């Protein structure tokens, strides 16, 4: 329309500029952070089935390292927190649609994920490991031995992508509890579960009646994990980062880590020499 005006008046120019400014202001207000402040509630996606980071206690209360950390973040931000328990595959959809504001579920920062989502300051450093059968380590010594094995996991996780990369046949479970995975390895429905070392170690140590173990030498892919957000939410990202920094500096994050990870401080880089 502007191109058709040969001699646009100064008034018309000012009017168009003012309209653009108003639209920018409206757009800047239409953010997840402003929505959270207006409602007083932050909606968080988490699995609720991933011990010890997001699970249900014996009295059926949602708890875990990241659940409690998110509660501390919400307290600093002076908002309530509402958890929505969904699988990792659904979390990405929920973030993009605005159904949830953030996702917290041992989510590893990767180049691929960073193309579509933003990540907070990391509050957990870890590395990959493998759960295998006790009797024979499921015939696995190196990642190359995954070729032809059946790997168990959830869809769209970095660990299942890793298993498939090395030739494993994936067998997907939909947001089930840890014991279901371990039983499936024990009884031969699958051969291996690739996942976070700390999560796997704590799980195996607590489910001692299942004949599986964390592979003693197969460690790979040091990683950092944090809260995942939809792209282009700088105000929310800044608020989350400031809160996480405070919780790390005052020792709250370390205390929660030691409580849920049997004394491990996952806020520190692991002292392991990776190949």
Number of C-alpha atoms within 10 A of each C-alpha: 4 10 7 7 8 7 8 11 10 9 9 11 11 11 12 13 12 12 11 12 12 12 12 12 11 11 10 12 12 12 17 22 19 14 15 18 14 10 10 14 16 22 17 26 27 26 26 26 21 20 23 25 26 22 23 17 13 7 6 8 10 19 19 25 25 25 24 18 22 23 18 18 23 19 13 16 17 12 17 16 19 14 20 17 18 18 21 23 14 14 25 21 13 20 20 15 11 14 14 22 24 28 27 24 25 26 22 24 20 14 9 9 15 14 9 13 19 19 24 21 18 20 23 23 20 22 19 20 24 26 29 25 24 15 11 10 18 22 14 19 14 11 17 13 14 23 16 14 20 22 27 27 25 18 19 14 15 19 23 23 16 18 24 17 14 16 18 23 19 20 14 14 14 12 18 15 16 18 16 11 19 27 18 16 25 22 13 12 15 23 26 32 23 22 21 23 20 20 20 25 18 16 21 20 13 12 14 10 9 18 16 23 21 24 22 12 10 14 20 18 14 17 18 22 22 23 26 28 29 25 15 13 17 15 14 21 23 14 15 24 20 16 21 25 17 15 20 15 11 11 13 14 25 21 18 21 25 15 15 20 21 13 12 16 19 20 21 14 14 15 6 10 8 9 6
